[in-house]
Amino acid sequence: MPNSSRMWLAAIAVAAVGFASPPSGAAPKRARVPQVKFTAYRLANGLRVILSPDRSAPVVAVSVTYDVGSRNERPGRTGFAHLFEHMMFQGSENVGRGEHMQVVQEIGGTLNGSTNKDRTNYYEAVPANQLDLALFLEADRMRSLDVSQANLDNQRLVVKEERRQSYDNQPFGQMSETMSRLAYTSFGYQHSTIGSMEDLNAATLDDVRSFFRTYYAPNNAALAVCGDFDMAAARRKVEKYFGSIPAGTAPPAPEIAEKPLGGEKRQTMTDPLARTTRFEAAYRTVTGDHPDAPALQMLGSILSRGRTGRLYAAIVEKRLAMSASAGGFSGRGPGLFSFSATLSANASTARVEAAWEAELARVQKEGVSEDEVAKAKAQARASAIGGGGFRGGGGTQTAMGRANALSQNAIFYNDPGRMNTALARAEAVTAADLQRVAQQYLRKDNRVVLICTPEEEVDMGFYTSAGEER
């Protein structure tokens, strides 16, 4: 990159401040989940800004969440949201290729980015006196990302290799994509975030430049700053770096409406890399802001959290499967509650399915105990502090967790403060709620079953809804 750009960055990246440890003291009997205080406003270009000062440690975290995920892609052009997660580190007008990562790490900071169906976010945690640097880096790539043919070709190869490693060359690697195609009718949620090889190959420079202009504009993003900073100074800095970035045209709304499943769907597939069989069942559920979302998440905890979860005794201890898990995923669109078991050698798929259905029937008919509810709430509390789904994007323990949660909740629900009320919703769940959601959503006519077998053990039999071959 030009020497002038390097000097500019060097001027911002002054000497790093060491990270201080919080004072020691006696741990409280019950961990307190603090309310995250913040100020939210918009710049003239539409950028949502959330500022949350916290002077407990000389650290500041910056999180930028863009309202774009794989749900925003169109047929024939999948994988773009994830491709840009890589492209965003390839340089911009004042930052060379890979330099964003380099300068943050050189001052002792950490950074990363992630993409899912509902959003893409980028974040860094740096010493408190490096706030200018973090804001400049994020603003420069929002304003002037280097979307060149060379960067596209390079990162396309990287993403294709990531696909090979994570999907194509992994045992059971194709199951998640197949399950999504079966469980959803809308294209937005049917296809995988990483995209297809064919679509990645077909992507043109004009395609990716159009995608960037459409979705990487300030009016389609939320910026959260958490940590050790002065509020008035931070507002001036945000305006300095982001205020002159022009707004873009409002992106089109994604097509995510779903029709009812209308009955159970079943499919058997084979995998040449698998050495045993995997059974999965997914039930269509609710969006993340639905009142039943906390109960579904807690039900998954009761069923499969560790060795005290119900599925361990019902399936793993009986050697029907090497592992068994259940849990709910809730995003901005309809979620899924899934059960998955990797069978032990010589185990029967029908027996695993019968064991799962028997345990599920127990919950639906008998409910759960108050002890199980109390344990699930304790786990929700720990998740809220340490990071997890109950706060939506991150926990309260770190500035980074708070920044990610604030920016994600702003994008998902136009409500950064939703993270402050999430635990209360979880703690309001009752045993009756858990029994009700099991009855309401975890029905055979509301599920998709996918069985993946090793290629050398193909069983072409037809399975009934009870999982018995005939």
ABEGO torsion letter per residue (X at the ends): XBAAAAAAAAAABBBBBBBBBBBBBBBBABBBBBBBBBBBBBBAAGBBBBBBBBAABBBBBBBBBBBBBAAABBBGBBGAAAAAAAAAAAEBAABBBGAAAAAAAAAGBBBBBBBBAABBBBBBBBBAAAAAAAAAAAAAAAAABBBBAAAAAAAAAAAAAAAAAAAAABBGAAAAAAAAAAABABAAAABBAAEBAAAAAABBAAAAAAAAAAAABAAABBBBBBEBBBAAAAAAAAAAAAAABBBBBBBBBBBABBBBAGEBBBBBBBBAABABBBBBBBBBBBBAABAAAAAAAAAAAAAABEAABAAAAAAAAAGABABBBBEBBBBABBBBBBBBBBBBBGBBAAAAAAAAAAAAAAAAAAEBBAAAAAAAAAAAAAAAAAEEAAAGGEBAABAAAAAAAAAAAAAAAGBAAAAAAAAAAAAABBAAAAAAAAAAABBAAABBBBBBBBAAABBABBBBAAGBBX
